[in-house]
Amino acid sequence: MTGLEDNNISPEYDYTVGFRIEGFTSTAKTLNSSRALEKTIMVDDGLIADGRLTEGAYAENEDITEVVIPEGTKDIGEVAFFGCSALRTVSLPKSLRIIREEAFGESGLEKVRIPEETERICEKAFFSCQELKSIDVSGKNTIIETDAFGDCPKLTEGFVAAGYPEEYTFWEELL
């Protein structure tokens, strides 16, 4: 259920939204219902134990469009956001140290900025993100495992800090 049904608003049509406060009237806007369905979440602290976001915490949730992971989170568990196809943006905390296998695999992320303090991006962490266009890995000591950004066909822009592990001799090993 989207919540729109409760208000007799069909998720299939455009509708007009406005508000009025005494002495002030807003400019009414016509919104497409698909915009109204966008959902930003702040990760629930109950899903974080000892600084680690639970494995599969939000997997396959197709309603989430934006995620804010709270400061203090050090570890994003395996497949935490796997298959979140509507997910477009994620805000990662400075405290983040590790992004586990397939944490964001097959999500709809478009751009990712990895905090400088992050130590490891595990194998296939962002695998098959079909909309991912840009990455920024600014930590000079961040270890990026094989296929961390593999099968991301739109990935054309990226920055990986100097000091990238020499064990990777070919860019293809990263992707």
C-alpha positions in Angstrom: 0.0 0.0 0.0 1.4 3.4 -0.9 -0.7 5.5 1.5 -2.3 7.3 -1.4 -5.2 4.9 -1.4 -6.1 6.1 2.1 -6.6 9.6 0.7 -8.6 8.5 -2.3 -5.7 9.5 -4.6 -5.0 7.2 -7.4 -1.3 6.4 -7.9 -2.0 6.3 -11.6 -3.0 9.9 -12.2 -1.7 13.5 -11.9 -3.2 15.6 -9.1 -2.9 19.1 -7.8 -1.5 20.0 -4.4 -1.8 23.3 -2.6 -2.1 24.7 0.9 -3.6 27.7 2.5 -2.5 29.4 5.7 -4.4 32.5 6.9 -3.1 35.5 4.9 -1.0 33.2 2.5 -1.9 30.9 -0.3 0.6 28.6 -1.9 1.1 28.2 -5.6 -0.6 25.0 -6.5 1.5 22.4 -8.2 0.5 19.5 -10.4 2.4 16.4 -9.4 2.6 13.1 -11.1 1.8 10.5 -8.6 5.0 8.6 -9.2 6.9 11.6 -7.6 4.5 11.4 -4.6 5.6 7.8 -4.1 9.3 8.6 -3.7 10.5 7.5 -0.3 13.5 8.7 1.6 14.5 6.7 4.6 16.8 7.2 7.6 18.2 3.8 8.4 16.5 2.5 11.6 19.0 2.3 14.5 17.3 -0.9 15.5 18.8 -2.5 12.4 22.3 -1.5 13.4 24.1 -3.7 16.0 27.7 -2.9 17.1 28.0 -0.4 14.2 26.9 -3.0 11.5 23.8 -2.6 9.4 22.0 -6.0 9.4 22.4 -8.2 6.3 19.5 -7.9 3.9 17.9 -5.1 6.1 16.2 -3.4 3.2 16.8 -5.9 0.3 14.3 -6.0 -2.5 12.4 -2.9 -1.2 11.3 -1.2 -4.4 9.8 1.9 -2.7 13.0 3.4 -1.4 14.5 6.2 -3.5 17.0 7.8 -1.1 18.8 6.4 2.0 20.6 8.2 4.8 22.8 6.0 6.8 23.5 7.5 10.2 26.9 8.5 11.6 28.3 5.7 13.8 27.6 3.0 11.2 30.9 1.3 10.4 29.7 -1.7 8.3 27.0 -2.2 5.8 26.0 -5.9 5.8 25.8 -8.2 2.8 22.8 -7.5 0.5 21.6 -4.8 2.8 20.0 -2.8 -0.1 20.2 -5.5 -2.8 17.6 -5.2 -5.5 16.3 -1.8 -4.4 15.7 -0.8 -8.0 14.2 2.6 -7.2 17.1 3.6 -4.9 18.8 6.6 -6.6 21.0 8.2 -3.9 22.7 7.2 -0.7 24.4 9.3 1.9 27.2 7.3 3.6 28.6 8.4 7.0 32.2 9.3 7.6 32.3 6.5 10.2 31.9 3.9 7.4 34.7 1.3 7.2 33.4 -1.5 5.1 30.8 -2.1 2.4 30.1 -5.9 2.3 29.4 -8.1 -0.7 26.4 -7.1 -2.9 25.3 -4.5 -0.3 24.0 -2.3 -3.1 23.9 -4.9 -5.9 21.3 -4.5 -8.5 20.1 -1.2 -7.0 19.2 1.9 -9.0 22.0 4.1 -7.6 23.2 6.8 -10.1 26.2 8.2 -8.2 28.2 7.1 -5.2 30.7 9.0 -3.1 32.7 6.7 -0.7 33.9 8.4 2.4 37.7 8.8 2.7 37.9 6.8 5.9 36.3 3.7 4.2 38.8 0.8 4.4 37.2 -1.8 2.1 34.6 -2.1 -0.7 34.0 -5.8 -0.9 33.5 -7.9 -4.0 30.4 -7.1 -6.0 29.3 -4.4 -3.5 27.8 -2.3 -6.3 27.5 -5.1 -8.9 25.0 -4.7 -11.7 23.8 -1.2 -10.8 22.4 -0.5 -14.2 22.0 3.3 -13.6 25.4 3.9 -11.9 27.2 6.7 -13.8 29.7 8.1 -11.4 31.9 6.9 -8.4 34.2 8.8 -6.1 36.6 6.8 -4.0 38.8 9.4 -2.4 40.4 7.3 0.3 44.0 6.6 -0.7 44.0 3.4 1.4 40.6 2.1 0.4 40.8 -1.5 -0.8 38.5 -2.1 -3.8 37.9 -5.8 -4.4 37.3 -7.4 -7.8 34.0 -6.6 -9.4 33.1 -4.1 -6.7 31.6 -2.0 -9.5 31.2 -4.8 -12.1 28.5 -4.9 -14.7 27.6 -1.2 -14.4 27.2 -0.4 -18.1 26.6 3.4 -17.6 29.6 3.9 -15.3 31.7 6.4 -17.3 33.0 8.8 -14.6 35.0 8.0 -11.6 37.8 9.0 -9.3 39.9 6.6 -7.4 42.6 8.2 -5.1 46.3 7.8 -5.7 47.6 4.8 -3.9 45.0 2.5 -5.3 46.3 -1.0 -4.6 48.9 -2.1 -7.2 47.7 -5.7 -7.2 45.2 -4.6 -9.8 47.0 -4.2 -13.0 44.0 -3.8 -15.3 41.1 -1.4 -14.8 38.8 -4.3 -15.9 39.6 -6.1 -12.6 37.9 -3.3 -10.8 34.8 -3.4 -13.0 
